[in-house]
């Protein structure tokens, strides 16, 4: 049962302008004896009132979080807060800089503070499941969580990344069912995209990743796809440029599902040069800040149709919104809002 108050409140809120506040005001001061999470909530709530006198937070306001590192670049809180406002739901989303070192304590705060739930992003997606009571079947299959729902202290993890990516393609009129795609990356978002694409009828997926700690996870994803779907999946070392060129040439779409392209790697891409691409190839990136990554810029030089991660963020956020509230996000309104405020 969702815990949102049935009492309708007349006020809304906006996170616009918070990024201009001094750091201590944003994270809750410098007193080490005071719990950081509590101070952060206090200072940000005060900032909401200070920045926009038309806004108000009251005793009925509920909280959802966003835990990742880095996270200050994220558009998700602004998007979710506008969606809450539009739906007349007295709730806010706040971002917290959390990585693997303090993730366990941060998850405990969801229960302790009675938060409605939380979004989770890099580097926590594949780690956070161990701190939750339950996982959805999709989250179990993918091995990644990006959304947490708190039902009276019982935390359930979901993964909406894959659904968000596939819906973003559908929204653009891109149909990859029965076709081959190449996905670079083997982390939480990449795995969600790969498994959801396989479940939705993609014929073949070529996965590339460097030989790091995630390569074994990529091998496990290949096994899951081949054992549980009709899709044919393979994984390759990203340094195998001959295989990379061959698999991209056979694909209708290639996507970057790594963190390369976002801060602090804005000028980095795994693509050796533009000769690997062709004009009829669809090129997508899960990164949306900056809106045109080096990878997408290279693709645009070739004449490829490109899509950044903004639409994926919207649709995965819409799925999370429904999990928290039981209501559909007004996606068409949010598209225009993101266009005007992105």
N, C-alpha and C positions, 0 to 999 in steps of 0.2 A: 504494500500500500504506500502510495506517495504521501509525503509528510507536508506538502505545501499547504499553507493556511488557505482556507476557503474564503476568508475575508478579503474583499477586493480593496486594494490600496490605490489612491489616485496618483501616486508619484512614480516617476521613472528615474533613470540614472544614466550617467555616461562616464566612461573611463578616459575620455579625451583630455589630454593635458597632463596626465600623471607622469608621463615620461620626462616632463620638464622639472619635476620636483627634485630637490636634493636627495642624494642616495639615502641618507639617514631617515628622511621622511618616508621614503618608499619602503624601506625594510624594517623600520621600527626602532630607530635610535641605536645607541652604541653601548647601552648598559648590558654587560655580559651576564648579569644575574637574572635578567628577565627573559622568559621564554621567547625565542625569536618569532615563532609562529603567532603568538598572542599579540606581540608588539606590531607585527606586520599587519595583522587584521585591524588593529586599532588605528594605526597611522594611515592605512589606505582608506578606511572608512571615513576618517576625518578629511582626507584629501578629496574624496568624492564630494563632500559637502562644501569644501573650500573652493574647488575648481568650478563647480556649477551650482549656484544657489537655488536653481530650480529643481535640483535633485534632492532626494532625501532617502536615507536608510533608517529603518525603524526596528523595533523589537521583533517584528515578524519576518524580517529579511533573512532568507536562507543563503547558504554559501556552497558553491562548487569551486574546486581548485583546478589548477593546472601545474603539474610538477615535472620539471625538466631542467636540463642545463646544457647550453645556455637557453634562456627563455625570454629575455627582455624584448627580443625582436618580434615575438609572436603576435599575430592579429586575432588569435582565438578569443581572448577575453573580451575585446571590443565587439567581436561578432556575436558571441553568446549573450553579452549584456544587452545588445540591441534586440536580439531574438527574444530574450526574456521580457524586455520592455514592450515589444510589439504584441506579445502574447498575453500581457497583463499579469505576468508572474513575478512575484516579489522575491527575486533571487539575483545574486551577482556571481560572476566568476572572477577570481583573482589568480595571478600567476605567482608561483614560488620557485626559487632557484633550488632545485633538489637533484642530486646525482646519486650514484650507488652508495656513497659513503653515509648518507643520512636518510636514505629512502625508507628504511624500516621505521624509523621514528616519525617520519612524515606521514606514512600510512596510518600509524597509530593515532595521529592527530585527527584523521578523518572521523574515527570513532569518538575520540575524546571531545571534539568540538561539535559533534552532531552535524557534520557537513552532509549535504545531500549526495555528494559524490565528487568525482575528480576526473580530469583528463590526465594522461601520462604520455610523455614523449621521450625522445632520446636523452640520456642513455638507459632509461629505466624500463622500457616496454617488455623486454624479455626476462627481466629480473623480478618485477613486482608481483607476479602471480603467486610466489611462495609466501607472501604475507597476507593473502586473501583467503576467505573461507571457501569460496566457490569460483569456478570458471565456467563460462558459457561453452557449449560444445565447439563453437567456432574458435574461441580463444584457446581451448585445449588443443585443437587440431593445428592451429597456427603456431602456438607456443609464444604468443605475444598478447599483451593487454594495453589498450590505449584509453579505456573508459572504465571507471569504477563506480558502482552504485551502492549506496549505503542504505540498507533496509534494517532500521532499528539495531544497528551495530554489526550486522552481518554484511560483509563486503563481498560483492560479486564482480569479477572482471570480465569485460567484453572486449572484442576487437572490431572496430568499425572502419579501420583503415582500408581494407580490401573493398568493402562495400562502397566506401567513399570514392575510391579510385575508379571502380567500374561504373558507378553512377555519373562521375564527371565525364567519362568518355561517352556514355549514352547521351548525356545532356548536350554534347557537342556533335552528336550524330555519327560518332565513330563506333563501328561494329567490328570487333575482333573475334567473334565467335567463329570457330572452324579454321582459324588462321594461326600463324606462328608469330610469337613475339620474343624479344630479347629484353631481359631485365638485369640491370647491373646493381648488385647489392644483395646481402643475405641477412640483414638485420631485421628488426621487428616490422617496419613498414614494408620492406621488400618482400618478406615472407608472406605478409597478409595479402599483398597484391598478387603474388604468384599463386597462392592457394585459391584465392577467390576467383582469379582468372580461369584456373583449371576447373573449378566447380561450375563456372558459368559457361563452359564449352569451348575454351581456347584449345586448339588442336595440339600445339607444341610450345614449350617455353624453354629458352636457353638462358641459363643463369650464369652470370660472371661475378666473381669476387676475388679479391686478393687472398693469398694464403695466410689469413689471420685467424683469430679465434672464432670468427663467424663462418669460416669456410665449412667446418663440420656441420654447422646449423643448416647451411645451404645443401649439403649432402643429405641431411635428414629431410629437408623439404622435398627434394627430388624423390626420395623414397616414398614419402607420404602421397605425393601427387601420382606417382606411377602405380602405387598400390590401391589407391582409393578413387581414382578418376580415370576417364578415358584419355586424358591428356598425356603426352609424352614429354617428360622433362629431363634435361641434362644440365650438368654444371661444369664450368671450365675455370681455369686459373685466368684472372684478368690480364696477366702478363703474356698470355698466349695470343699475340696479336693476329696470327694467322687464323686461329679459330674465331676471334672476335670479328674480323672482317667477313669471314664466311657466314657466320650466324646472323650478323646484321643484314647481310646481303639477301638472306633467305627470309627475313622477317618483314612484316607489314608495319611494325611499331617497335621502337626501342625507348626504354625509359631509364632515367637515373633515379634510383631509389637509395642512394647513399647521401651522406651529409656534405659531399663535395659541392661547392657552389654557394653554400651559406657561410655566414661568419663563423670562424675566421679564415675560411678557405674560399673566399669569393673569386679568386683568380685561378682556381685549380679545377681541372677536369680530368677524368680518366681517359677521355677520347684522345688518341694520339694526334689525329689531324682530320680535316674535313673530307678527305678522300674515302673515309669509311661510310659516308652518308650519300644519299641520292635524293633528288627532289621529291619523289613520290612517297618517301618514308615519313611516317608520323613520329615525331619526337616529343616525349613528355618528360617532365621533371617533377619530383615530389617537393622540391624546394620552391618557395614562393617569395622569399626575401633574400636577395633581390628578385624582382619579378622576371628579369632576364638574366639567367646565369651564363657563365662562360660557355657551358654546354649548349644551351638554347641559342645563344648568339652565333655559335659555329653552325648550328643547324639552319638558322635563318639565312646565313650567307649562302647556303646550298640551295635554299628555296623550299625547305621542308615545312610542313605544317607543324606548329609547335603549341604546346600547352604546358603552363607551369602548374605548381601545386596549389594555387589559390582555390580552384574548383574542387579539388580533392578535399581540401580543408573544409570547405563549405558543406559538402555532402557527408563527410565523416562526422562533422560537427552536428549536422541535422539528425543523424542516427543517434549520437550521444544525447542530444537534447530530448529526443523522445524517450530514451531510457530513463533519464532523470525526471521527466515531467509527465510522461504518458500522452503528450501532445505532439502534433506535427509542427515542425518549424515552418514558418512562411518563407519558403525557399526563394520564391520570385522577389519578394520584398528584400530579402537578404542579398540577392544578386545585385540589385540596384544599389543597395546601401554599401556593399563592398566596392562597387564601381565608383561611387561618390566619395568614399572615405578610405579606400585602400591606398 
